[in-house]
């Protein structure tokens, strides 16, 4: 069953947001070595419940916090989203070494992402 596996915080000033979350929650936030400006968030110890996330520069004014749902087939689930009244809000996005993503809106206008992991993605 698909489940939420990652959250993403969008910020006008990522370094200011980084400092805030480190100071308030003691999260470990580090610059990602990937092909885009991104910071990874370790939001607790491995043995604690919950998920980790990321921090990035806000691209659109309505971007707030996104949750990503891991799916077994991006194609199948993107079709299910549209058939059930949701809308795809992005083309397929490939992040090298991570996998493929779609951003979508549910029937209530909430924006989320679906992802299919693929370590060999280029």
DAFENLIN-V657193 format. One record per residue. RES is the residue in one small letter. PHI is phi in radians with two decimals (NA if undefined). D_LAST is the distance of its C-alpha to the last C-alpha in Angstrom with 1 decimal. Layout:
RES;PHI;D_LAST / RES;PHI;D_LAST
This chain:
x;NA;26.4 / x;-1.08;23.7 / x;-2.49;24.4 / x;-1.16;23.5 / x;-2.14;21.2 / x;-2.80;20.4 / x;-2.01;22.3 / x;-2.42;21.4 / x;-1.75;24.1 / x;-1.75;24.1 / x;-2.43;26.4 / x;-1.17;28.0 / x;-2.25;28.3 / x;-0.98;25.7 / x;-1.21;27.7 / x;-1.15;30.9 / x;-1.12;29.3 / x;-0.98;27.9 / x;-1.05;31.5 / x;-1.01;33.0 / x;-1.20;31.0 / x;-1.20;31.5 / x;-1.18;35.2 / x;-1.38;35.9 / x;-1.91;33.9 / x;1.10;33.2 / x;-1.26;29.4 / x;-1.63;27.3 / x;-2.13;24.8 / x;-2.26;22.5 / x;-1.09;20.1 / x;-1.37;16.5 / x;-1.56;14.8 / x;-1.36;11.4 / x;-1.41;10.6 / x;-2.42;13.3 / x;-1.30;16.9 / x;-2.77;17.2 / x;-2.12;19.7 / x;-1.61;19.6 / x;-2.05;22.9 / x;-1.65;24.7 / x;-1.78;27.4 / x;2.42;29.7 / x;-1.29;30.1 / x;-0.96;28.2 / x;-1.46;31.5 / x;-1.60;32.0 / x;-1.17;31.2 / x;2.02;28.6 / x;-2.16;25.0 / x;-1.73;23.1 / x;-2.66;21.4 / x;-2.55;20.0 / x;-2.34;21.6 / x;-2.58;20.5 / x;-1.21;22.3 / x;-1.12;23.8 / x;-1.67;22.5 / x;-2.25;25.2 / x;-1.01;28.7 / x;-1.45;28.7 / x;-1.15;25.6 / x;-2.07;27.1 / x;-1.95;25.7 / x;-1.86;23.0 / x;-1.99;22.7 / x;-1.93;19.7 / x;-1.89;20.6 / x;-1.39;18.6 / x;-2.21;18.9 / x;-1.41;18.5 / x;-2.52;17.5 / x;-1.05;16.1 / x;-1.11;17.8 / x;-1.09;21.0 / x;-1.30;21.3 / x;-1.15;20.5 / x;-1.14;23.4 / x;-1.06;25.6 / x;-1.03;25.2 / x;-1.17;26.4 / x;-1.13;29.1 / x;-1.69;30.4 / x;1.77;30.9 / x;-1.49;27.8 / x;-2.31;25.6 / x;-1.34;21.9 / x;-1.93;21.6 / x;-2.66;18.1 / x;-1.26;15.7 / x;-1.09;12.8 / x;-1.93;10.6 / x;-1.89;7.0 / x;-1.91;6.9 / x;-0.93;4.3 / x;1.37;6.5 / x;-2.04;8.7 / x;2.63;8.3 / x;-1.99;9.6 / x;-2.41;12.8 / x;-2.29;15.9 / x;-1.65;18.7 / x;-2.54;22.1 / x;-2.00;25.8 / x;-1.40;28.2 / x;-1.16;31.7 / x;-1.79;33.0 / x;1.53;30.6 / x;-1.35;28.7 / x;-1.72;25.1 / x;-2.41;22.6 / x;-2.26;19.1 / x;-2.03;17.8 / x;-2.41;14.7 / x;-2.07;13.4 / x;-1.18;12.0 / x;-2.79;9.2 / x;-1.05;8.7 / x;-1.64;6.4 / x;-1.05;3.8 / x;-2.21;0.0
